[in-house]
Amino acid sequence: MRIDVEDLQVAYAGRTVVAGARLIAEAGEITGLVGPNGSGKSTLLRTVYRHLRPTAGRVLLAGTDLRELAPARSARHVAALPQERGSDFELTVREVVAMGRTPYKRAFAGEDATDRDLVARALADVGMAGAAGRRFTALSGGERQRVLLARAFAQSPDVLVLDEPTNHLDIRHQVELLALLRAQRRTTLVSLHDLNAAASVCDRLHVLHAGAVVASGPPREVLTPGLMAEVFGVRAALVEHPLTGDPLIAVDHRAPADTAGTARQPEPAERAVAVEP
C-alpha cells in the first residue's frame, strides 16, 4: 500500500516542527527520511503511525485518511518501530513479539495456529528464535531492538514505519536487518542517520531540513555535494561503492563545509525534483 503525506504540519510546545511536508512512500519500496538532528524526521514518522495528531495536512494510506480508520484497523495496516524503546516489559521475548497480533484479536481471545506461526517466523527472521523464553528486560539494547522489530513483523502490516531501526545494533546485525527489509518488499518508511546505509537500501530518499522536505528522489540524484554542504554542513563527494556499485558518500572529516573553503550552494540541476501531489 502506498503512503501519501500531504502538506503535513505538526506543532507542539508552541513550535512548528514539521512545516508543510509532502512526500510519497510507494507500495513495496523502501523510502528513506534523512536529515540533520532536529529536522523533523521522528515527528513526521510519529504522525504517520498516529502517535501525534497533525495541526494541518493528512496522511493517506492507499488514498484513505488514516485518521478515518479505527485504531485497531489502522494497526492491521501500519506497524511502527519508534525510537523510544520499551524497556520495562516484564514479559518473555516471545510474549513481547506476540503483542503484534493484538489488532487481530477479540478481548481475551487466545492464540491460534496462525498467530503461533507468525510469531515464530518473526523471531526467526530477526535471529532471536533461540531467545524466545528469555526475559525481555535481560536483553542487550541490540537484542531488544531486534525483538521489537519482530513484534512489528508479527503484526503482518502492509506498511512498516521505522525510526532509526539500526540504533544499538552492531555492524553485522545492521547489515542483516537492512537486507531483511529489502527482502520483505513491504512498503517501508524509515529514518536513518547513516547516509551510506540509506543510499544502499532505499529506493527513494526525502531530505528534511528545518521541518520541510527540501529534496526527493533516488539516492544518487539527491545526495549531491551541494546538498551535503547546504543541509548537513559537510564537504562530501559522491563516489561508487567498490563492492556493490551503490552511491557512496565520502565525507571530509577534517573540516565542516563552512570552514573548508570550497563549499558551495547546490545548483538547481543538482537538486531533486519535488514530489508531485
Sequence and secondary structure as in RCSB ss.txt:
>XXXX:A:sequence
MRIDVEDLQVAYAGRTVVAGARLIAEAGEITGLVGPNGSGKSTLLRTVYRHLRPTAGRVLLAGTDLRELAPARSA
RHVAALPQERGSDFELTVREVVAMGRTPYKRAFAGEDATDRDLVARALADVGMAGAAGRRFTALSGGERQRVLLA
RAFAQSPDVLVLDEPTNHLDIRHQVELLALLRAQRRTTLVSLHDLNAAASVCDRLHVLHAGAVVASGPPREVLTP
GLMAEVFGVRAALVEHPLTGDPLIAVDHRAPADTAGTARQPEPAERAVAVEP
>XXXX:A:secstr
  EEEEEEEEEETTEEEEEEEEEEE TT EEEEE STTSSHHHHHHHHTTSS  SEEEEEETTEEGGGS HHHHH
HHEEEE SS      SBHHHHHHGGGGGG  TT    HHHHHHHHHHHHHTT GGGTTSBGGGS HHHHHHHHHH
HHHHT  SEEEEESTTTT  HHHHHHHHHHHHHH  EEEEE S HHHHHHH SEEEEEETTEEEEEE HHHHS H
HHIIIII EEEEEEE TTT  EEEEEEEEEEHHHHS      GGGS      
